[in-house]
Amino acid sequence: MKANSKNTSKKSKKSSKKAQAKTTPKKEKRPQLSKKIDELIAKGGTFAELIAAGNKFCEENALKTRLSKASFATQIYWRTKIQGHETYLEDLGVKVTEAGIEKVKKAA
């Protein structure tokens, strides 16, 4: 009889752990910096403006990352070369210059 009482107590402990796991709230979604950089690239502007807007986003969302001109170059490289979206900039209607990212009129 003693062996059975030990087994039931172990089962109740396991079931209580499962019950606790089910009631744990889900984690909040973290803001995605890559989506914000995509938005900034689509918006266009000078690199100083884009970097300031991106860093403001990071500060507001408690992200440790700070953006630079290279952050935008890396994002463009990732979208065009790694993900194979060769017309990424054309689809957004922008082009990269030394001063920043400019809007380009799309050909009709």
N, C-alpha and C positions, 0 to 999 in steps of 0.2 A: 504494500500500500504506500509506503514511503516513496518508492520510486515514481509512482504515478503522481503524487503531489508535487514532486520536483519538476516533472515534465509539464504539468499544467502551469506552474509558475513561470517557466521559461517561455511558454507559448504566450502568456499574457503580456510578458515584457516585450516580446517581438511585435505583438499586435499594437501595443501602445506606441512603439517607435514608428510603426507605419502610420498610425493616426496622426502623430506629430508631424511627420513629413508631408502629409497631405494638407495640413493647415498652414504650412509655411507660405507666406506671401511671395509672389513672384517679384523678381528684381526689376527695377525700373530700366527701361531701355536707355542706353547711353546715347548721347548725341553723336551723329556720325559726321566726322570732320570731312571725309571724302565727298559726301553729298554737298556740304557747304562750299567746298572748293569748286565743285562742279558748278554750283549756282553762281559763284563769283566769276568764274571763267566765262560763263554765259552772259553775265551782266556786263563784263568788260570794265575798263578803266585803267588808270596808271597803276604801276606795281605798288607804289606807296599807298594808294587808296585801298587796293585789294588786300595788301598785307595788314593794314590797319583794321579793316573790316573782319578779316579772318582771325586776327589776334583778339579782337573784341569778342567774337564768338567763343573763342577758347576760354577767355577769362570768365565770361558769363556762365559757361558750362563746367567750370572748374577743371579744365583740361590743362595738362602741363605743357603741351606742345605749343610752340611758337612758330609762326609761318615766316617764310622768306621767299625770295624770287624762285629759289630752287624747289620749293614746295609745289609751285604751280607747274614748273617744268617737269617735275617727277610725276605729277598727276596726269599731265598730257602724255608723257612717255608711257605710263602705265595703261592708259586708255587706248592709245594708238598701237603700241608695239606688243605689249603683253596680252591685252584682251582682244587684239586684232580689229579694233574699230578704227580703221584707217581714215575714215571721213569724220572723225569726232569733231574737229574744229570747224569743218565746213557745215556739219549738221547744226552746230550751235550758231553759225553765222559770225564767227570771229577769226581773227588772225593775231599771232603773237609778234610784237615788235620789241625793240630795245626799251621803249618807254613803258610799255604795258600791253594790254590786250584790247584790241580795237574791234568794234563792230564792223562787219562787212555787209554791204548790200547783197542779198542773195539774188542770183540770176533767175529770171522768171522762165 
